[in-house]
């Protein structure tokens, strides 16, 4: 999945940018305070996308 598309999914579900890491950006879900790191690659593997969404308890049409 393209990184920009993934970030849009996160933002529409209440996840906001928190800070930059060395190779990842850190995002936080305001409701729960849960933080996740998102790699700064143009393409993110679908397996990692599913893992991050599951960790944040975000439901999409596909999962």
C-alpha positions in Angstrom: 0.0 0.0 0.0 1.2 3.5 -0.7 2.3 5.4 2.4 0.2 8.4 1.6 -3.0 6.3 1.3 -2.2 4.6 4.6 -1.7 7.9 6.4 -5.1 9.1 5.1 -6.7 6.0 6.6 -5.0 6.6 9.9 -6.0 10.3 10.0 -9.6 9.6 9.1 -9.7 7.3 12.2 -8.4 9.8 14.7 -4.7 9.1 14.5 -2.4 12.1 14.3 1.3 12.7 13.7 3.3 12.7 17.0 7.0 13.1 16.0 9.7 12.0 13.6 12.0 9.1 14.4 15.2 8.2 12.6 13.6 6.0 10.0 10.0 6.0 11.1 7.3 8.6 12.0 5.4 8.1 15.2 1.6 8.5 15.2 -0.7 8.5 18.2 -4.4 7.7 18.5 -6.0 10.4 20.5 -8.7 8.3 22.1 -6.5 5.7 23.5 -3.0 7.3 23.6 -1.6 4.3 21.7 1.5 5.1 19.7 2.7 3.3 16.5 5.6 3.8 14.2 5.1 4.0 10.5 8.1 3.5 8.2 9.1 6.3 5.8 9.0 4.2 2.7 7.0 4.9 -0.4 5.4 1.5 -0.2 4.4 -0.3 3.0 3.9 -4.1 3.0 0.2 -5.1 3.4 1.2 -7.4 6.3 2.6 -4.4 8.2 -0.5 -2.3 7.4 -2.8 -5.0 8.8 -0.6 -5.3 11.9 -0.7 -1.5 12.6 -4.4 -1.3 12.0 -5.1 -4.2 14.3 -2.9 -2.7 17.0 -4.9 0.6 16.8 -8.2 -1.4 16.6 -9.1 0.3 13.4 -11.6 -1.6 11.2 -11.6 -1.2 7.4 -13.7 -2.8 4.7 -10.9 -5.3 4.0 -10.2 -6.5 7.5 
